[in-house]
Amino acid sequence: MGKPLRRWWQAALAGFGMLVATSASAQLFDMSRLDGDPVPAQVVSGGHQSEFARVEGQAIHETSSRPRWWRLTARQSVSPAESPNLVLRFPYLNHVEVWRPGEVLPVRRGLVGSDADPDFSTRALVIPLPQGLATGESIYLRVQALTPSPMAVDVEPLTVVHRQDLRHVALRTFVLGTLVVLALLAVGFWVGIGERSYAYLFLTLASQALYLACVGGEVRALPWLADLVGADPRVGRMFGLLGVLASNSFVALYLNLPERHPRFMRVLHGCNAVLLVLLLANLGSAAGWLGWLANAVFLVSAVTTFVASIAGAWSRQREAYFMVLSWAPMIALVMLRMGELLGGWRNPEWMEYAFPIGLAMGGLVLTIGLTDHMHQMRRDRDHASRLATYDVLTGALTRSAINERLEALADAAHRGRRPLSVVFFDIDFFKRINDAHGHRVGDQTLRIVALRTRNRLRTYDLFGRYGGDEVLVVLPDTQLREALCVAENLRAAVNCRPLSIDNRLFSTTLSLGVAELHHGESVEKLLERADAALYASKAAGRDRVTGYTASRLRTTAATPVANTANAHDTSTVM
């Protein structure tokens, strides 16, 4: 056990080392920051040099929406031969004014609005350095941060910028495209089958897609919305809040939290109440603390959802497995993201892609999970429907099912003036079998009799257990004389040989009553006549068939029939 454990720790340390290595970058600049917002000409001319405070790292991290000044001093020269560019990676909604060495007027950059540069992707703010940089030269930046995310600072040749832009566009298109397609599928299922869970899933996915497009800059493809987003961070924040609200509602419904885990449901209710208050406050204020509080509520919601999913999976709730699979990576990503926003560490660049990709993959897993949930509900409904339609013991139709189908067949027979007959039969002395040998033998008798008689019917004939040992057979397109022959076949199928149950033989017979549907006759009247014919068979000594015509009962038995009785006299003479 010692060596595998050591290897596991060695692998973990190696992975952490790679994480740290990827987050580190060459120190191209000495970075310093100036609190306050003095006149630009004074700052650029060097009037506030002593007021700049040194900052470690190679990232601009602002948590205040007030404009701040940054100075980037080159630690080594940058040649103009490869068309170098100052690159501020993943600026989100931040706006920057850049004073290059020797210039009086700034270059303004932002992902959206009038400062956006359509020649580059939304990966970074790109400022050309056509003259390069000499060692010790400084670049001044006036930053207005609308989001607290750090902007990594780097210098890239133009070819590298374009190559990285292509990769960025491909990844972001994949993420946003996946979310949009899943949202459309969800709304389609919602409209098609009316399941409320799909409505919440649609709102979650659509809000996430709009939030990512707002903060990531892709919204600039819609100029009317880009101008609004670029000037006001409340738009993107609103989509984020709506996304968390819809996600919490979806989780509660999908995992059935009110019944299974009411404590977690109360926590999500509290989160939703706070989110609604923040949503209203966001309409009137763009204060930065709203974003911080929204992130904190999102973290609480995510942890609650994950813990509820773990609890559901522990109790073998099928839906919870999909939630665990969806939220496990998201919890790690959210923790890393929150730590970075709080200034605890600097995440590597790939983390900027991991979070939106995690949202897209989580949405895909939830869509699959919800579809599986719908399939399971359909299977349960089909199973319940089958239990309501077919008798478990004999496989015959239940009483309600065969009555419903008989009504439809009778209506069709009346409209088309086609014949239809029914056969009622039960097992002679069935109560004696139960009393003498027990209900298990009685059940086996019913099952074998049902199997033998059903095998003598046509594929379109109906066979239903009407109650106890009484069975109703419906024979479409069959006149009485043909139905009597069918009934004789049913009787012969049972009394032709004994039933073998538990290595014992039981002789069993049937009493049967047959009636044909008359023109304009109701189903109730037809069944009354068939039932009267059945009782006539019992009164005549059992093990026989009695047919009910308009004027008489006609009985046949295992021995020749000597006479028949009048329909008004239900006794039969042998």
C-alpha positions, -999 to 999 in steps of 0.1 A, spaced: 0 0 0 30 23 6 43 25 -29 10 32 -46 3 59 -21 37 75 -27 31 73 -64 -3 90 -61 12 118 -41 41 122 -66 16 124 -94 -4 150 -75 27 171 -68 38 168 -105 3 180 -116 5 209 -92 39 218 -105 26 218 -141 -2 240 -130 22 265 -114 45 263 -144 17 270 -168 6 300 -147 40 315 -146 52 337 -174 85 355 -182 88 388 -165 87 412 -195 77 442 -175 82 458 -141 46 467 -132 34 494 -109 1 511 -101 -10 546 -92 -40 551 -70 -63 579 -81 -70 595 -115 -47 625 -121 -46 644 -154 -32 621 -182 -7 647 -195 9 649 -160 12 612 -157 26 605 -191 51 634 -187 65 617 -155 49 640 -130 37 612 -108 66 587 -111 73 585 -74 36 578 -66 35 545 -86 37 514 -63 53 483 -75 30 453 -82 42 417 -84 33 395 -114 24 401 -150 -13 409 -147 -35 439 -142 -60 431 -114 -85 458 -105 -114 453 -81 -127 488 -82 -146 504 -110 -128 537 -105 -101 545 -132 -66 535 -122 -32 541 -138 -7 514 -145 29 517 -157 46 489 -176 84 493 -178 102 471 -202 129 449 -186 143 440 -220 141 455 -255 115 444 -279 124 444 -316 100 459 -341 110 433 -367 82 408 -358 54 434 -355 51 431 -317 18 439 -299 10 446 -263 -16 420 -254 -40 423 -225 -55 388 -223 -91 382 -213 -101 417 -205 -139 410 -204 -158 443 -200 -127 464 -190 -118 494 -210 -82 506 -214 -65 538 -227 -28 531 -236 -1 557 -241 28 542 -260 63 557 -256 67 591 -272 29 595 -280 6 622 -266 -27 607 -276 -39 573 -262 -50 542 -280 -84 532 -266 -94 496 -265 -124 475 -253 -141 443 -265 -174 460 -271 -185 495 -280 -168 521 -301 -133 511 -287 -135 475 -301 -110 465 -327 -127 441 -352 -93 431 -366 -88 409 -335 -108 383 -316 -123 389 -282 -94 369 -266 -74 401 -258 -70 438 -262 -43 442 -288 -22 474 -291 4 474 -318 40 485 -309 53 495 -343 85 510 -328 91 482 -305 104 489 -270 137 498 -256 149 486 -222 135 509 -195 108 524 -217 74 527 -201 38 522 -214 11 539 -194 -24 525 -191 -55 541 -177 -78 511 -168 -115 513 -160 -124 478 -147 -160 467 -150 -151 431 -141 -126 420 -114 -109 394 -135 -71 398 -139 -58 408 -173 -25 390 -182 0 413 -198 22 400 -226 39 410 -258 32 388 -289 43 390 -325 14 395 -349 16 360 -363 12 346 -327 -17 369 -321 -35 357 -352 -28 320 -343 -41 324 -308 -71 343 -320 -80 314 -343 -78 290 -314 -99 313 -292 -126 317 -318 -128 280 -323 -132 272 -286 -156 300 -279 -177 291 -310 -178 255 -297 -189 266 -262 -215 291 -273 -228 269 -301 -232 240 -278 -252 261 -253 -274 275 -280 -281 241 -296 -289 226 -262 -311 255 -253 -330 251 -286 -334 214 -280 -347 221 -245 -373 246 -256 -383 222 -284 -389 194 -258 -407 218 -236 -431 229 -263 -434 193 -276 -441 174 -244 -449 202 -219 -424 191 -193 -416 220 -170 -380 208 -163 -371 215 -199 -383 251 -195 -359 257 -166 -331 240 -185 -338 262 -215 -337 293 -193 -304 281 -176 -287 274 -209 -299 305 -227 -289 327 -197 -255 311 -195 -249 316 -233 -259 353 -231 -238 359 -200 -207 344 -216 -213 364 -248 -217 396 -228 -186 393 -206 -166 376 -233 -173 402 -260 -190 380 -286 -221 401 -281 -204 427 -303 -219 408 -332 -251 424 -322 -244 462 -323 -276 473 -306 -268 451 -276 -231 456 -277 -234 493 -271 -256 486 -240 -233 459 -226 -201 480 -232 -214 509 -213 -232 490 -185 -221 458 -168 -256 453 -153 -267 436 -186 -243 407 -183 -248 405 -146 -286 403 -151 -281 372 -174 -258 357 -148 -284 361 -120 -312 347 -142 -290 317 -151 -284 309 -114 -321 313 -106 -332 290 -134 -305 265 -125 -316 263 -89 -352 258 -100 -342 231 -124 -321 213 -98 -350 214 -73 -374 199 -98 -350 175 -114 -338 160 -81 -373 163 -65 -357 181 -36 -389 192 -18 -397 155 -11 -363 138 -11 -341 165 5 -362 194 20 -332 209 39 -313 214 6 -345 228 -9 -347 254 19 -311 265 12 -319 269 -25 -350 288 -17 -329 312 4 -304 316 -24 -332 323 -49 -347 349 -26 -313 367 -23 -308 364 -61 -342 380 -67 -333 409 -44 -299 413 -62 -317 412 -96 -339 441 -85 -310 460 -70 -290 454 -102 -316 473 -122 -309 504 -102 -272 501 -94 -240 490 -111 -221 488 -77 -193 463 -77 -204 447 -44 -235 433 -62 -212 412 -84 -193 400 -54 -224 390 -35 -239 374 -66 -207 353 -70 -210 343 -33 -246 332 -37 -237 313 -68 -209 295 -49 -234 285 -21 -259 273 -47 -233 253 -65 -220 236 -33 -256 229 -22 -264 214 -55 -233 192 -55 -239 180 -19 -276 173 -27 -265 153 -58 -240 133 -37 -268 126 -12 -291 115 -40 -265 93 -56 -258 77 -22 -295 68 -20 -293 54 -56 -313 82 -72 -307 78 -109 -310 115 -117 -284 124 -91 -257 105 -110 -260 129 -139 -259 159 -115 -227 146 -99 -211 141 -133 -222 176 -143 -213 195 -112 -181 178 -100 -158 196 -124 -178 228 -121 -173 229 -83 -135 227 -88 -136 254 -115 -158 277 -94 -134 274 -64 -104 282 -86 -122 311 -102 -134 326 -68 -99 322 -54 -84 342 -83 -111 369 -80 -103 372 -43 -66 376 -51 -55 343 -37 -37 330 -68 -34 334 -105 -49 307 -126 -33 295 -158 -46 308 -191 -64 276 -200 -87 282 -170 -103 310 -189 -115 283 -214 -121 256 -188 -150 274 -171 -172 281 -202 -163 246 -215 -174 232 -182 -207 251 -185 -213 237 -219 -204 201 -209 -224 204 -178 -254 215 -199 -249 186 -222 -248 161 -193 -279 176 -178 -297 175 -212 -288 138 -215 -298 132 -178 -332 150 -183 -338 130 -215 -330 98 -195 -354 110 -168 -381 115 -194 -375 80 -208 -376 65 -174 -409 83 -167 -422 70 -200 -411 35 -192 -428 37 -158 -459 51 -174 -459 23 -200 -454 -2 -173 -483 12 -153 -504 13 -184 -496 -23 -191 -506 -32 -156 -539 -14 -161 -544 -31 -195 -531 -66 -190 -538 -91 -162 -505 -101 -146 -514 -137 -139 -530 -147 -172 -517 -121 -197 -553 -114 -207 -568 -79 -210 -582 -64 -178 -619 -59 -174 -617 -21 -181 -594 -26 -211 -616 -52 -228 -648 -32 -221 -632 -2 -237 -622 -21 -268 -655 -39 -270 -673 -5 -270 -652 6 -300 -657 -27 -319 -695 -26 -313 -697 10 -326 -677 0 -357 -699 -31 -362 -731 -10 -360 -717 16 -385 -704 -10 -409 -733 -35 -403 -708 -62 -396 -713 -91 -372 -697 -93 -338 -701 -120 -311 -689 -125 -276 -682 -156 -255 -684 -157 -217 -668 -186 -199 -656 -197 -165 -639 -227 -149 -663 -253 -135 -660 -258 -97 -631 -234 -95 -639 -225 -59 -635 -262 -50 -600 -262 -66 -590 -232 -45 -605 -246 -13 -590 -281 -18 -556 -274 -32 -549 -237 -23 -548 -205 -42 -514 -213 -58 -529 -243 -76 -559 -222 -84 -537 -195 -100 -518 -221 -120 -551 -235 -132 -562 -201 -144 -529 -195 -161 -530 -229 -180 -566 -225 -190 -559 -190 -203 -530 -203 -223 -549 -232 -238 -579 -212 -247 -561 -181 -260 -541 -203 -284 -573 -214 -301 -583 -178 -310 -574 -156 -340 -548 -129 -338 -575 -101 -339 -598 -118 -313 -598 -102 -278 -593 -122 -247 -599 -106 -213 -602 -116 -177 -635 -102 -165 -632 -111 -129 -621 -141 -108 -622 -171 -132 -646 -155 -156 -632 -147 -191 -647 -126 -219 -638 -134 -255 -647 -108 -282 -650 -122 -318 -651 -94 -344 -667 -102 -378 -681 -134 -364 -718 -146 -365 -734 -167 -338 -730 -200 -355 -693 -194 -361 -689 -182 -325 -705 -214 -312 -678 -234 -331 -651 -212 -316 -666 -217 -281 -666 -255 -287 -629 -253 -296 -623 -234 -263 -641 -261 -243 -623 -289 -261 -589 -273 -255 -595 -275 -218 -613 -308 -212 -593 -327 -238 -566 -336 -212 -560 -330 -175 -539 -301 -163 -505 -310 -148 -497 -289 -117 -470 -299 -92 -468 -334 -107 -505 -339 -102 -533 -341 -127 -564 -321 -125 -595 -326 -147 -610 -292 -156 -640 -282 -177 -655 -249 -189 -690 -236 -191 -695 -211 -219 -722 -186 -230 -723 -171 -265 -743 -141 -279 -742 -121 -312 -746 -83 -313 -780 -73 -326 -784 -41 -347 -788 -11 -324 -781 -32 -293 -760 -18 -265 -729 -35 -252 -745 -39 -218 -774 -58 -233 -751 -80 -253 -731 -89 -222 -763 -96 -203 -774 -121 -229 -740 -138 -230 -740 -140 -192 -775 -155 -192 -762 -181 -217 -733 -189 -194 -756 -195 -165 -778 -216 -187 -747 -238 -193 -741 -241 -156 -777 -249 -149 -777 -276 -176 -748 -295 -159 -716 -275 -169 -690 -285 -195 -711 -272 -223 -718 -242 -247 -750 -223 -247 -758 -198 -275 -783 -170 -269 -803 -161 -300 -832 -137 -303 -857 -163 -293 -840 -191 -276 -809 -206 -258 -792 -233 -278 -769 -256 -258 -743 -281 -268 -723 -303 -244 -698 -331 -244 -728 -355 -249 -755 -349 -276 -781 -323 -268 -816 -339 -266 -835 -307 -266 -833 -269 -262 -852 -246 -241 -871 -214 -249 -852 -181 -243 -878 -172 -217 -871 -205 -199 -834 -206 -191 -835 -243 -181 -821 -269 -206 -832 -305 -212 -806 -331 -219 
